[in-house]
């Protein structure tokens, strides 16, 4: 499950996701703690036992260490912390997680537009997506 869309992941909680991914990669608590900048694996054990929450500020490092999509992991953390805040964030800013295909599309659009405005044109009948690049810098 390397940096992919984890919507179908069997993990329902952050601590389950850590345990599943850690087992898949064969990482010890001490190795994972070192990747997070902690000196002891005891903190990782506490997170997996539900005795403490994963700090949101450590999500990027954890996602990288566990080869997970950071947006998905952040969404899981925020959902456990405060589901209403997560809902408000996604209402205001859009989804926190993109599938690999969506991320590739956005990255390509940004690269090819070279900082100019993009106006997407959707034609649903043929499942065609096109982008019109305007001359105005964003």
N, C-alpha and C positions, 0 to 999 in steps of 0.2 A: 504494500500500500504506500508506495513512494510518492509523496507530494501529489496525490490525486484527490479527486472528489470523494470525500468520505461520508457522503450522505447515507450510504448503505452500510456504514460501519456498525458492527454489533455493539459497540460501546455506547452506553446511555449516559455515562458520567465521565467527568475529567479523570477521576482516579481509575476507572475501568479502562479508559483510553490509554493512560500511561502504562498500566499493567500489561495490556495486550501488546502495545507497540514495543515496550521494553522487552517482553518475552520474545517477540518476533525477531528483534535485533540482538538478543542475548546480552543485554547491558545490565550490569549490576547497579544497585542503588548508588554506590560510590562513584561509578563512572558517570551516571546520569547527574548526580550532584555536582561533579566537577564541571560538566558541560553547562550547568546552570550557574556556576560561580560559587557554589557552596562547598564548604570544607568537608562536610560529613554527609554520608548517605542517609543518616537518621531523618533529615528533613524530607527527603523523598519518601521514605517509609511512612512518615507522618501524613504526608499528602495522600499517599495510596490508601492509608487506613481511614482517611476522612477526619483526622485530628486537626489538620490545618488545611487551608485553601492554597491553591497555587496562586502566587501573586501575579496579577495580570501583566505586570512589567516583565515577567520571566517567560511569557508565552513565546516570543520569537526564538529564544534560545532553546526552549523545550521542543518546539516544533522542529527546529533544525536537527536537534539531537535524535529525535524519534522519527525523522523523515516524514513528517506530517504537514499537511497544508496549514499554514499559520492562521489563516482566516477562519477555518473551521474550528481549530482549537480555541481561538479567542472567542468565537461565538459560544462554544460550550462553557467556557469560563464565565462569560458575562451572563449567560442564561442561568447558571447556578447561583451567581452572585445576586442578580436582580433582573428577573425576566421583563419587568416593565421598562427598565432602563434600556435593555437590549431592544425591545420593540420600538422605543422612541428613537434610538440611534438608527435602526434600520429604516424607520419611516422617514427620518430626516436625511440620511446619507446613503440609503440603499443597502443592499445585502453586504454582509461582512465577508462572505466567501463566494468566490467564483470557481466554476469548474475549470479544469485545465484548458478546455477549448475556449471558454469565455475569456480567460486571462490572456490566451494567445491572441485572440481577436483584438482585444483592447490594446495590448502591447504593440501589435502591428499597426493599428490605427494611429496610435500616438507617434510611433516611429515615422511612419509615412507622411503624416500631416506636418511634421517638423514644427510643432507648436502653434499651428494655425487651427482655426475653428473647424469642427467636424459636425456635419449635419447628417445623421443616419437616415437612410431611406429604406423602409421595410416593405417588402411585397410578399405577403403571407401565402398567396395562392401557390407560388412556386418555391416557397422557402428561400427566398433570395434576400440577402442583406447587402446593401451597397452604402458607401459613404461618400458624401460630397464634401470636399475640402474647400473651405472658403479662404479668401485671401487675407482675412483678419487674424492677427495673432491673438492668442488667448492669454 
